[in-house]
Amino acid sequence: MKQAVFRERNKQYYRVLHAPIWIWVFWVLPGYPLTYDLYAHGPDRRHAVWLAIVVAGVTWRGFNGRIPGCEERPYITHYGVHQPNLGYRVVCYTAAWIDLIVPYTLNLIGLIVASINGRWLLKELYQFGYYPLAAAVVLATVCDWTPRARRDTFGEGVERAWFYIAIWMVVPTQVINWAAWRLGRFMDLPPLPLAHVRLAVCLFSTAVFFLLGYSAKLPRTQRHYEGVAAAGV
């Protein structure tokens, strides 16, 4: 058993700073067409309406301490201790994993397809692939497989690290992918070679950030196995 936090109460600024994170998580969650249009064309009136709804919901839940990080007291104080996970944590972290896995996977598939035939099919991928992949993440949670959304917080010391490894791997890579997409018009390359360059950039960025995270060189990626290895988890 390893102590995870040394404070008895979360400071107000700590609680407030977590709210924008979860606002973003639920704002980009809806799928097709909202999420696709946001990433492809930028926000419009529909996104503003949805953002207002999300802000109201997260503010309400955060004020009542029902959003991860917005609690008055830390829920998990030690790694390797059996305690039931809370429903709002399960919902929030399942949503966060959908945000991480689904757009990245669709983008990667789109890059692979484009590198083969030069066609960009991201719209179709979002239209027909977003919800099946999101449902797969939800199913993983139901089956008690999703890190940080499992029914017991016993493995939090490891699951927290893998969650942040995924964040470090996906978020910078998606930003780099966006930059490669925007800068591609200045490369004066035919569609197929340009797709090869974009795919190589994506794979290189993914590999670099994954290795840095796996090696625990990035913040919050240190894995704590107290009680986990012994239990065969």
C-alpha positions in Angstrom: 0.0 0.0 0.0 1.4 3.4 -1.0 0.0 6.8 0.0 -1.3 8.6 -3.1 -2.0 12.0 -1.6 -1.0 13.7 1.6 -3.8 16.3 1.8 -7.0 15.9 3.7 -9.0 18.4 1.6 -8.7 19.6 -2.0 -8.1 23.4 -2.2 -10.6 25.5 -4.0 -8.3 26.4 -6.9 -7.5 22.7 -7.4 -11.3 21.9 -7.7 -11.9 24.8 -10.0 -9.0 23.9 -12.3 -10.4 20.5 -12.9 -13.7 21.8 -14.2 -12.4 23.0 -17.7 -10.9 19.6 -18.2 -14.2 17.8 -17.9 -16.0 20.5 -19.8 -13.7 19.7 -22.7 -14.2 16.0 -22.3 -18.0 16.2 -22.6 -18.0 19.0 -25.2 -16.1 16.9 -27.7 -17.9 13.7 -26.9 -21.2 13.7 -29.0 -19.7 12.1 -32.1 -21.1 12.6 -35.6 -21.8 15.2 -36.8 -20.9 17.6 -33.9 -17.5 16.2 -33.1 -16.5 15.7 -36.7 -17.6 19.2 -37.7 -15.8 20.7 -34.7 -12.5 19.1 -35.7 -12.9 19.5 -39.4 -14.4 23.0 -39.6 -14.3 24.6 -36.2 -17.1 25.5 -33.8 -20.4 27.0 -34.9 -23.8 27.8 -33.2 -24.5 24.2 -32.5 -21.3 23.8 -30.6 -22.0 26.9 -28.6 -25.4 25.6 -27.5 -23.9 22.2 -26.5 -21.0 24.0 -24.7 -23.5 26.0 -22.6 -25.3 22.8 -21.7 -22.0 21.1 -20.7 -20.8 24.0 -18.7 -24.0 24.1 -16.8 -23.9 20.4 -16.1 -20.2 20.3 -15.1 -20.6 23.4 -12.9 -23.5 21.8 -11.1 -21.8 18.5 -10.6 -18.5 20.0 -9.7 -20.1 22.3 -7.1 -21.6 19.2 -5.5 -18.2 17.4 -5.6 -19.4 14.8 -8.2 -16.7 15.3 -10.8 -13.2 13.8 -10.5 -10.9 16.4 -9.0 -13.7 18.6 -7.9 -14.4 16.7 -4.7 -14.0 18.4 -1.3 -11.7 15.5 -0.2 -9.6 13.1 -2.3 -11.5 9.9 -2.7 -8.4 7.7 -3.4 -5.7 8.4 -0.7 -3.7 5.1 -1.1 -2.8 2.8 -4.0 -3.5 -0.9 -3.6 -6.5 -0.5 -1.3 -9.8 -2.1 -2.2 -12.7 0.4 -2.3 -15.7 0.7 -4.6 -15.3 3.1 -7.5 -17.9 5.9 -7.6 -20.5 6.1 -10.3 -19.5 9.6 -11.5 -15.9 8.5 -11.8 -16.9 5.6 -14.0 -18.9 7.8 -16.3 -16.3 10.5 -16.5 -13.4 8.3 -17.2 -15.3 6.2 -19.7 -16.1 9.4 -21.5 -12.5 10.5 -21.4 -11.3 7.2 -22.8 -13.8 7.6 -25.7 -12.4 11.1 -26.4 -8.9 9.6 -26.4 -9.4 6.4 -28.3 -12.1 7.0 -30.9 -11.0 10.2 -32.7 -7.3 9.1 -32.7 -8.3 5.6 -34.1 -10.5 7.1 -36.8 -7.8 9.6 -37.7 -5.2 6.9 -37.9 -7.5 4.7 -40.1 -8.1 7.7 -42.3 -4.4 8.3 -42.7 -3.8 4.6 -43.6 -6.5 4.6 -46.2 -5.3 7.9 -47.6 -1.8 6.5 -47.8 -3.1 3.6 -49.9 -5.4 5.3 -52.3 -5.0 9.0 -51.7 -8.6 9.5 -50.6 -9.5 11.1 -47.3 -12.6 9.4 -45.8 -12.7 11.0 -42.3 -16.3 12.1 -42.6 -17.4 8.6 -43.5 -15.3 7.1 -40.7 -16.9 9.4 -38.2 -20.4 8.8 -39.6 -20.1 5.0 -39.5 -17.3 4.3 -37.1 -17.5 6.7 -34.1 -20.4 5.1 -32.3 -19.3 1.4 -32.7 -15.9 2.3 -31.3 -17.5 4.4 -28.5 -19.8 1.5 -27.7 -16.7 -0.8 -27.5 -15.3 1.5 -24.8 -18.6 1.4 -22.9 -18.7 -2.4 -23.2 -15.1 -2.5 -21.8 -16.3 -0.5 -18.8 -19.3 -2.9 -18.4 -16.8 -5.8 -18.5 -14.7 -4.0 -15.8 -11.7 -3.5 -18.2 -11.5 0.2 -18.6 -8.6 1.8 -16.5 -9.9 4.2 -13.8 -13.5 3.2 -14.6 -13.3 -0.3 -13.0 -15.6 -1.2 -10.2 -12.8 -1.3 -7.7 -10.0 1.3 -7.3 -7.4 -1.3 -6.1 -5.3 -0.9 -9.3 -5.4 2.9 -9.4 -1.6 3.2 -9.0 -1.2 1.5 -12.4 -4.4 2.5 -14.1 -3.8 6.2 -13.4 -0.4 5.9 -15.1 -1.8 4.2 -18.2 -4.5 6.9 -18.4 -1.8 9.6 -18.5 0.3 7.6 -20.9 -2.7 7.6 -23.3 -3.2 11.4 -22.8 0.5 12.1 -23.5 0.5 9.8 -26.6 -2.8 11.0 -28.1 -3.2 14.7 -27.4 0.2 15.9 -28.7 -0.1 13.6 -31.7 -3.5 14.9 -32.6 -2.2 18.5 -32.4 0.8 17.4 -34.6 -1.6 15.7 -37.0 -3.6 18.9 -37.3 -0.5 20.9 -38.0 0.6 18.3 -40.7 -2.8 18.7 -42.2 -2.7 22.5 -42.3 0.9 22.6 -43.5 0.5 19.9 -46.2 -0.9 22.5 -48.6 2.5 24.2 -48.6 4.5 21.0 -49.4 3.6 20.9 -53.1 3.2 17.1 -53.0 0.7 14.9 -54.9 -2.1 13.4 -52.6 -0.5 10.0 -52.2 3.0 11.1 -51.2 1.5 13.8 -48.9 -0.6 11.1 -47.2 2.5 9.0 -46.7 4.2 12.0 -45.0 1.2 12.6 -42.7 1.0 9.0 -41.7 4.7 8.8 -41.0 4.5 11.9 -38.8 1.5 10.5 -36.9 3.2 7.1 -36.3 6.5 8.8 -35.3 4.8 11.1 -32.8 2.8 8.2 -31.4 5.8 6.1 -30.9 7.9 8.8 -29.3 5.3 9.9 -26.8 4.3 6.3 -26.0 7.9 5.3 -25.3 8.5 8.4 -23.1 5.3 7.7 -21.2 6.0 4.0 -20.9 9.5 4.8 -19.5 7.8 7.1 -17.0 9.7 10.2 -18.3 6.5 12.3 -18.5 4.5 13.7 -15.6 2.1 11.3 -13.9 3.2 8.2 -15.9 5.0 6.5 -12.9 3.3 3.2 -12.3 2.7 2.1 -8.7 2.3 -1.7 -8.3 1.7 -1.8 -4.6 -0.6 -4.8 -4.0 -1.3 -5.2 -7.7 1.4 -7.6 -8.8 0.9 -9.7 -5.7 -2.7 -10.1 -6.5 -2.1 -10.9 -10.2 -3.9 -7.8 -11.4 
